[in-house]
């Protein structure tokens, strides 16, 4: 668990500071992608987020584990539904990314919004929010958990958040991409940032 949290805390820094690496031969890349994407059963990779022993409830009132998402590419972001500042822009970024990812790949993706305000974001609230934003289908997943589970998940993603008033939070604006086995592969930080790299990262994971 400690390794997962340390990975999350360092991943954003890696994304911001890393330079481009040499392009691998296409045949080797395709081979590696196939090996990675076909192994969705059995033992989880050591750094899989699915090792987190957390329990969640979705917008339909269903109790799920993070591992229930295994086998999907997961694009995850932390928000709260009453946010009037950054969250609407963050959601708009995710919707734009969805529109840019090719249709075949999108069939393999779950876009997951994890609430940083689980006390307010009940399943009913999240359901109404999903309907209002035309994201009420199986591809869009809204989750709430305990405060402890939410904090732990945020640590893995390197997302910081803090309540600044009874109804408002200050929080990081990070969109994270996990592969089919729950390993963090890419992060995009900031609002309105160019989407080319994250779209490429998502499509690279498709089978």
Buried (B, 14 or more C-beta within 10 A) or exposed (E): EEEBBEBBBEBBEEBEEEEEEEEEEEEEEEEEBEEBBEEBEEEBBEBBBBBBEBEBBBBBEEEBEBBBBBBBBBBBBBBBBBBEEBBEEBBEBBBEBBEBBEEEBBEBBBBBBBBBBBEBBBBEBBBBBBEEBEBBEEBBBBBBBEEEBBEBBBBBBBBBBEEEEEEBBEBBBBBBBBBBBBBBBBBBBEBEEEBEEBBEBBBBBBB
